[in-house]
Amino acid sequence: MGKQNQVKIAVAFVLLFTFFLGGCEKRSAAVEEKENLKITFFDVGKGDAILIETENTSMLIDAGYDDTSDVILNYLQQDDKSLDYMVITHFDKDHVGGADRVLEEVGAEHIFQPDYETDSGQYAEYQEALAAAGQQPELVTETRILSFDGVECLIYPPQKQEYEEEDNDFSLVISMTYKEQRFLFAGDCEKERLKELLNQPEFELEHDLLKVPHHGRKEKNSEEFLEAVSPNVAVITCSEEEPADDKVRRILRQMGAQTYLTSQGTVTCLCDGEKMEIRQEKG
């Protein structure tokens, strides 16, 4: 082989290598763009534990059961993550149960909860953890707005002081917007609270992703509510022992919503503000 040909081959190799590196860098940049917003719906049985992460901020919506708190803690502690916000939507054991351990082992700078009390043991343990940390949660009685890293969160409080369903209908509801995408976390809302949301004039119900209320349980106005939200993606936090209602799943399917069940594994949503990518760890 002549020297001139060797030089040409070497130049071609360098150009090919440079092109390959450039392609890798572009692919990495695309992944980083997709991960501007990350939402993790943990598999904690029929309970809620949802972590929202941006570049600089983390928010936990509910904390599952006491005996599933390790699922959240293992995730947070593997990268030494801390919480900026924790929202307890209401005080049922499948939402507040793990909150005491999260507060004790990780902590949260700001805590939001509805304005009511209950006499459950899990609520008492949560209150003890708050006292030990010297923290006073904010009682959400009016719509609260949080803004961070291009994300806007609106926390909607219940509108009444008494409900037929005392705990579930006190649920705080979180509407989150990131650029062109909207996300709705509907706690355990039952028919009275769903009616409030349907009739609340300042609340635009249409969202791209819905955390289906009350673990997929069917209410008289569930279909009306789901049609008003009209989600492209629906996540139902449920267990194999306590699955989502078949009627709710059928309504979502007929609407064309991609539906994910946490009973089949933790669900992760990555969003760049224009589109979403949904992943699921098979349980």
PEDA-V114091 format. One record per residue. SS is DSSP state (helix for helix, strand for strand, loop for the rest). PSI is psi as a letter, one per 40 degrees, with the letter a starting at -180 (none if undefined). Layout:
# PEDA-V114091
SS&PSI  SS&PSI
This chain:
# PEDA-V114091
loop&h  loop&i  helix&d  helix&d  helix&d  helix&d  helix&d  helix&d  helix&d  helix&d  helix&d  helix&d  helix&d  helix&d  helix&d  helix&d  helix&d  helix&d  helix&d  helix&d  helix&d  helix&d  helix&d  helix&d  helix&d  helix&d  helix&d  helix&d  helix&d  helix&d  helix&d  helix&d  helix&d  helix&d  loop&e  loop&d  strand&h  strand&h  strand&h  strand&h  strand&g  loop&i  loop&g  loop&f  loop&a  loop&g  loop&i  loop&h  loop&h  strand&h  strand&h  strand&h  strand&h  loop&a  loop&d  loop&e  loop&i  strand&i  strand&h  strand&h  strand&h  loop&i  loop&f  loop&a  loop&i  helix&d  helix&e  helix&e  helix&d  helix&d  helix&d  helix&d  helix&d  helix&d  helix&d  helix&d  helix&e  helix&d  loop&e  loop&f  loop&i  loop&i  strand&h  strand&d  strand&i  strand&h  strand&h  strand&h  loop&d  loop&i  loop&f  loop&i  helix&d  helix&e  helix&d  helix&e  loop&d  loop&e  helix&d  helix&d  helix&d  helix&d  helix&d  helix&d  helix&d  loop&d  loop&i  strand&h  strand&d  strand&h  strand&h  strand&i  strand&i  loop&i  loop&g  loop&i  loop&i  loop&i  loop&e  loop&i  helix&d  helix&d  helix&d  helix&d  helix&d  helix&d  helix&d  helix&d  helix&d  helix&d  helix&d  helix&d  helix&e  loop&f  loop&i  loop&h  loop&i  strand&h  strand&h  loop&h  loop&e  loop&i  loop&h  strand&h  strand&h  strand&h  strand&h  strand&h  loop&f  loop&e  strand&h  strand&h  strand&h  strand&h  strand&h  strand&h  loop&i  loop&i  loop&e  loop&i  loop&e  loop&h  loop&i  loop&d  loop&h  loop&d  loop&d  helix&d  helix&e  helix&e  loop&h  loop&i  strand&h  strand&h  strand&h  strand&h  strand&h  strand&h  loop&b  loop&e  strand&i  strand&i  strand&h  strand&h  strand&h  loop&f  loop&b  loop&f  loop&h  loop&a  helix&d  helix&d  helix&d  helix&d  helix&d  helix&d  helix&d  helix&d  helix&e  loop&h  loop&d  loop&e  loop&h  loop&h  loop&d  loop&h  loop&i  loop&d  strand&h  strand&h  strand&h  loop&h  helix&i  helix&f  helix&f  helix&e  loop&h  loop&h  loop&i  loop&d  loop&e  helix&d  helix&d  helix&d  helix&d  helix&d  helix&d  helix&d  helix&d  loop&f  loop&i  loop&d  strand&h  strand&h  strand&h  strand&h  loop&h  loop&i  loop&i  loop&d  loop&d  loop&g  loop&i  loop&i  loop&h  helix&d  helix&d  helix&d  helix&d  helix&d  helix&d  helix&d  helix&d  helix&d  helix&e  loop&e  loop&h  strand&h  strand&h  strand&h  strand&h  helix&e  helix&e  helix&e  loop&i  loop&h  strand&h  strand&h  strand&h  strand&h  strand&h  loop&e  loop&e  loop&d  loop&i  strand&i  strand&h  strand&h  strand&i  strand&h  loop&h  loop&h  loop&none
